[in-house]
Amino acid sequence: MAGLYHLARLNDRWFRLDEPLDVAYQLGLPVDGRYVSGFLTDFHVYIDGGRPAWQWFHELLGVLPLANQIQKFAVNCTWFQETFGECPEGADEETVRRFARAYIMMLLGTQLFADKSGNRIHIRWLPFVARLEEMGSYNWGSAALAWLYRCMCRVANRHVVKLAGPLQLLQSWIFWRFPGFRPAGYDAFSWPLASRWSGYNPGISEKGPRVQMARLKIDLLQARDFIWMPYSTPDVLQVVHPEVLEPRHTMLWWCVTSLIYFAVVEWHQVDRVLPQFGGVQPPPHPALNIDFLMSQEASERLCP
């Protein structure tokens, strides 16, 4: 069943590879609000007034890419970088908004929701950037987590060789919770917590030995090698944004609910990882089977 590969067991206790609280702390993303989804079946004539999608693209960004920069409904990332690399000095408000829309689309397409190509940005983000004032009302944290879960499920297939998704979130989660895997240094940190490792860039020449040593460390892991509650220290509490700790957000960390990103539906089973919240873990119930949510019917309803 999809959604189980991101659960791991350590000395009869389960830990989960990322949680909504991890997304909130690591990336500073909201974990409540409207779900990130939409109907893309007839994307060539979009919902907004029935206008063609590329016409809407031109209205929102002020320019259209050449045909050789487009692959179906995705634009090459290099075109975005060359066209919107730097906002001109003294730009009017509309120009600034266009550059902001392009930057957000690049951030979503190459960081939070990257595919394995890593060089294309889908125009599914047009309805989200059309109203910049509403960007903060969406549940970006849960959507990014759902996409990471699905990508981790896919990469468990022996025929898949690349891992997509918000990998900076996964890497930071590992470094924060597994001290034995942290690179030397990087003792100072700020908000969001994932920025602690922004300068980390391992040498390519060390790839083979590094992978072998990491596998050996995983085989030898003990419960004491895992930090169950890394965000409870005074140092973290000094830098965390106070809005993250508001009850309206923290209560959602404990919810057993669905995580939605377009056609991707994953289940947040916090009742199986209570030690990460300071609780005592009873024998977990069998994982909820949500295969029906990922049926062909559900996929056609949410996204082609």
C-alpha positions, -999 to 999 in steps of 0.1 A, spaced: 0 0 0 13 35 -9 23 55 22 41 28 42 76 32 30 81 64 50 75 45 83 105 29 98 110 8 130 137 12 155 139 -12 185 101 -18 185 93 19 182 81 36 150 94 69 137 80 87 107 101 104 80 88 139 84 55 151 100 35 183 96 53 196 126 86 189 108 75 208 78 64 237 100 97 238 118 120 229 89 106 250 61 82 274 79 53 263 58 16 264 70 1 230 77 -35 242 76 -57 260 52 -71 251 18 -58 219 1 -36 223 -29 -56 207 -58 -77 215 -87 -93 202 -120 -68 200 -148 -86 176 -172 -93 204 -197 -64 227 -189 -61 241 -224 -93 261 -216 -89 270 -180 -116 277 -155 -111 314 -152 -135 329 -177 -129 301 -202 -97 317 -215 -69 296 -230 -43 288 -204 -14 304 -223 -34 336 -227 -38 337 -190 -1 329 -186 7 360 -207 -17 382 -187 -1 371 -154 36 372 -164 36 397 -192 55 375 -216 52 341 -234 80 316 -238 90 305 -273 76 272 -285 109 254 -281 108 263 -244 74 245 -238 68 208 -233 31 202 -232 20 224 -202 55 228 -187 81 255 -193 118 250 -192 132 263 -159 161 281 -178 136 303 -195 121 314 -162 156 321 -148 168 341 -178 135 360 -181 129 367 -144 163 364 -129 164 399 -115 136 424 -111 146 458 -127 154 486 -104 125 511 -101 100 486 -115 63 495 -111 40 475 -89 26 454 -117 61 444 -128 70 435 -93 40 413 -91 49 395 -123 84 388 -111 69 376 -77 46 352 -96 75 338 -116 96 334 -85 69 316 -67 63 293 -97 100 285 -98 101 278 -60 71 255 -62 82 237 -94 119 232 -85 119 230 -47 87 219 -30 71 199 -58 100 190 -81 97 161 -104 126 139 -115 134 161 -145 142 190 -122 142 215 -151 105 221 -159 78 242 -143 42 233 -149 16 260 -154 -8 243 -130 4 270 -106 -13 298 -125 -45 299 -104 -24 300 -72 -2 329 -82 -30 348 -99 -40 360 -65 -8 366 -45 -27 378 -15 -42 343 -11 -10 323 -13 -7 320 25 -42 305 27 -32 272 12 -19 241 31 15 241 14 31 221 42 8 191 40 9 192 2 47 191 2 47 163 27 22 143 6 44 147 -24 75 136 -5 57 105 8 46 95 -27 81 101 -41 96 79 -14 71 52 -22 80 53 -58 117 52 -53 113 20 -33 106 3 -66 138 -13 -78 133 0 -113 133 37 -100 167 53 -97 160 89 -89 142 105 -59 121 136 -65 102 158 -41 113 184 -15 146 167 -7 160 196 13 132 188 38 142 151 40 179 159 43 173 184 71 150 160 89 178 134 89 204 158 101 182 171 129 171 137 142 201 115 135 232 133 150 254 105 136 246 116 101 253 153 105 282 170 87 308 185 109 302 221 120 269 238 112 262 244 149 245 278 145 210 278 131 182 303 124 146 303 111 135 282 93 155 254 107 164 238 74 186 269 66 211 254 91 225 233 63 223 258 35 261 257 29 264 219 30 277 205 -3 294 171 0 321 163 -25 311 142 -55 343 121 -52 332 109 -18 299 95 -31 308 58 -31 324 55 4 298 79 19 269 57 7 286 26 21 293 42 55 257 55 57 243 20 51 266 6 78 254 33 102 218 25 95 224 -12 102 239 -3 136 213 22 147 200 21 182 171 40 198 197 64 215 209 74 181 176 90 172 164 124 187 127 120 192 119 156 200 146 179 185 124 211 186 119 212 224 153 227 232 156 263 244 179 272 214 152 261 189 124 279 208 144 311 207 145 312 169 112 296 160 85 319 145 58 324 172 30 318 148 41 282 144 34 275 180 -2 289 180 -28 263 191 -46 266 158 -15 251 141 -1 228 167 -35 210 172 -32 198 136 1 180 142 -19 155 162 -46 149 137 -51 116 119 -61 129 85 -54 129 48 -26 149 31 -36 161 -4 -15 173 -33 -37 172 -65 -41 134 -72 -18 124 -44 -36 114 -13 -15 102 17 -25 95 53 -10 112 83 -10 84 110 3 103 140 -11 76 163 17 53 152 46 77 162 36 92 195 72 93 209 79 121 185 53 141 204 65 131 239 39 104 243 40 67 252 35 45 222 10 16 227 10 -12 201 0 6 169 -32 -4 152 -29 -18 116 -22 9 91 -53 24 75 -57 12 39 -65 41 17 -60 24 -16 -95 34 -26 -85 71 -24 -59 65 -50 -82 46 -74 -86 57 -110 -119 74 -102 -103 95 -75 -74 104 -98 -97 115 -126 -116 137 -102 -85 155 -88 -61 155 -117 -54 137 -150 
